[in-house]
Protein backbone atom coordinates (compact mmCIF):
# COMPACT_ATOMS: atom_id res chain seq x y z
CA UNK A 1 0.00 0.00 0.00
CA UNK A 2 1.08 3.58 -0.62
CA UNK A 3 1.51 6.18 2.07
CA UNK A 4 0.78 9.66 0.84
CA UNK A 5 -1.23 12.80 1.25
CA UNK A 6 -4.76 13.32 -0.08
CA UNK A 7 -7.34 16.07 -0.11
CA UNK A 8 -11.04 15.41 -0.64
CA UNK A 9 -13.78 17.55 -2.19
CA UNK A 10 -17.49 17.05 -2.93
CA UNK A 11 -18.84 17.88 -6.37
CA UNK A 12 -22.59 18.14 -6.92
CA UNK A 13 -23.43 17.33 -10.55
CA UNK A 14 -26.93 18.32 -11.81
CA UNK A 15 -27.30 15.30 -14.12
CA UNK A 16 -28.98 15.52 -17.52
CA UNK A 17 -25.82 14.14 -19.16
CA UNK A 18 -24.23 17.57 -18.82
CA UNK A 19 -20.51 17.22 -19.55
CA UNK A 20 -18.36 18.45 -16.67
CA UNK A 21 -14.57 18.28 -16.76
CA UNK A 22 -12.29 18.11 -13.75
CA UNK A 23 -8.73 19.25 -14.44
CA UNK A 24 -6.10 18.70 -11.75
CA UNK A 25 -2.76 20.41 -12.40
CA UNK A 26 0.25 19.61 -10.22
CA UNK A 27 3.52 21.52 -10.00
CA UNK A 28 6.82 20.53 -8.45
CA UNK A 29 10.30 22.03 -8.80
CA UNK A 30 11.77 18.51 -8.86
CA UNK A 31 10.90 15.54 -11.11
CA UNK A 32 8.17 13.22 -9.84
CA UNK A 33 7.92 9.43 -10.13
CA UNK A 34 5.55 8.22 -12.88
CA UNK A 35 2.53 7.52 -10.63
CA UNK A 36 3.22 10.07 -7.89
CA UNK A 37 0.20 12.37 -8.30
CA UNK A 38 -3.33 11.93 -9.53
CA UNK A 39 -7.07 12.08 -9.01
CA UNK A 40 -9.70 9.53 -7.97
CA UNK A 41 -13.42 10.15 -8.40
CA UNK A 42 -15.91 8.34 -6.18
CA UNK A 43 -19.71 7.96 -6.19
CA UNK A 44 -20.44 6.91 -2.63
CA UNK A 45 -18.08 4.00 -1.90
CA UNK A 46 -17.75 3.11 -5.62
CA UNK A 47 -14.67 4.19 -7.54
CA UNK A 48 -15.77 5.88 -10.77
CA UNK A 49 -12.23 6.27 -12.10
CA UNK A 50 -8.58 6.90 -11.39
CA UNK A 51 -6.50 9.34 -13.41
CA UNK A 52 -2.72 9.41 -13.05
CA UNK A 53 -1.29 12.82 -13.89
CA UNK A 54 0.86 12.98 -17.01
CA UNK A 55 3.68 15.49 -17.57
CA UNK A 56 2.56 18.39 -19.77
CA UNK A 57 5.65 20.58 -19.50
CA UNK A 58 8.71 20.76 -17.28
CA UNK A 59 7.57 20.76 -13.66
CA UNK A 60 3.85 20.44 -14.52
CA UNK A 61 1.63 17.33 -14.55
CA UNK A 62 -2.07 17.17 -15.40
CA UNK A 63 -5.01 14.77 -15.02
CA UNK A 64 -8.45 15.31 -16.61
CA UNK A 65 -11.73 13.51 -15.94
CA UNK A 66 -15.08 14.00 -17.69
CA UNK A 67 -18.35 13.27 -15.89
CA UNK A 68 -21.75 13.20 -17.61
CA UNK A 69 -24.32 11.26 -15.55
CA UNK A 70 -28.03 11.15 -16.39
CA UNK A 71 -29.16 11.61 -12.79
CA UNK A 72 -28.07 14.24 -10.26
CA UNK A 73 -25.05 12.84 -8.47
CA UNK A 74 -22.66 13.87 -5.73
CA UNK A 75 -19.08 12.82 -6.38
CA UNK A 76 -16.12 12.64 -4.06
CA UNK A 77 -12.95 13.95 -5.69
CA UNK A 78 -9.67 12.81 -4.18
CA UNK A 79 -6.41 14.54 -5.09
CA UNK A 80 -3.37 12.45 -4.09
CA UNK A 81 0.38 12.87 -3.76
CA UNK A 82 2.43 9.69 -3.26
CA UNK A 83 5.81 11.32 -3.93
CA UNK A 84 7.75 10.33 -0.82
CA UNK A 85 9.03 13.44 0.93
CA UNK A 86 8.15 15.82 -1.93
CA UNK A 87 5.74 18.72 -1.54
CA UNK A 88 3.55 19.17 -4.60
CA UNK A 89 1.25 22.11 -5.28
CA UNK A 90 -1.99 21.47 -7.13
CA UNK A 91 -4.96 23.27 -8.61
CA UNK A 92 -8.35 21.66 -9.25
CA UNK A 93 -10.61 23.32 -11.83
CA UNK A 94 -14.20 22.31 -12.60
CA UNK A 95 -15.44 23.26 -16.09
CA UNK A 96 -19.04 23.07 -17.29
CA UNK A 97 -21.09 23.77 -14.15
N, C-alpha and C positions, 0 to 999 in steps of 0.2 A: 504494500500500500504506500501511497505517496503522503508525505507530510508537506503541507503548504499553507498558503493564506488564501482565503476566499471572502468575497463580499456578496451579499444577496440582495436582490431587489424584486418587487412585485410589479408586474405589468398587466394592466387590465385591457384586454382586447375586446372591441365591440362585436366581433363576429361579422357575419355577412360576407365572408370570404374576402374581406378587405386585406390587402397586402401591406404588411408592416415589416420593416427591416430593422434589425438590431445590428449595429456596427460597434464592435469593441476594438479600440486602437490602444496598443501598448507601446511604451517607450522605455528604453534602457540605454545607458551610455556604454554598456558592455554587452558582448554577444550573449544570446540566450540559447540553451539547449533546444533541440527541435520541438519538444512537446511541453515546454516550460509554462506557457501561458495559453489561456483559452476561455471558452464560454460554454456552459451547460444551460439548457432550457428545460424546465420541469413543468408538468401539469399535474398538480397534486404530488403524489409520490412516484409518478411515471416520468421517466426520462424521455423527453421529446427528441432531443438531439444534443450532440457534443461537437463543438467546432474548435479545432486547434488553430491558434493564430499562425499565420504564414508571414514571413518577412515581405514587406512591401518596399522598403528602402532602408538604408543603413540606420540601425537603431530603432526601427519602427516595425511592428508586427500588427496584423489585422485579422479579425474573424468576423464573418457576416452570417446572420441567420435571417430567414424569411418565414414569417408566420402568417397564415391565411385561413383560420378556422371558420366554419359555418356558424357555429354558436358562440355567444359571448363566453370568454374564457379568461381566467386569471392564470398567468404564468409566473413561475419563479425563475429568475435569471441569476445564474451564479457565475461570477467572474473569478478565475483562479490563477494563482501564481505558484508554480512548483519549482521555481529556480532557487535552489538551495543557497541561502545567504545573500540573494540579490534582491534589492528593492526595485520594483517595476511600477511606473506610473501608468494609469490607464484612463481612458475616456469611453463612456458608453453613450451612444446616440441612438435614439428611436426615431425612425422616419416613417411617416404615413399615418400618424394618429392626429 
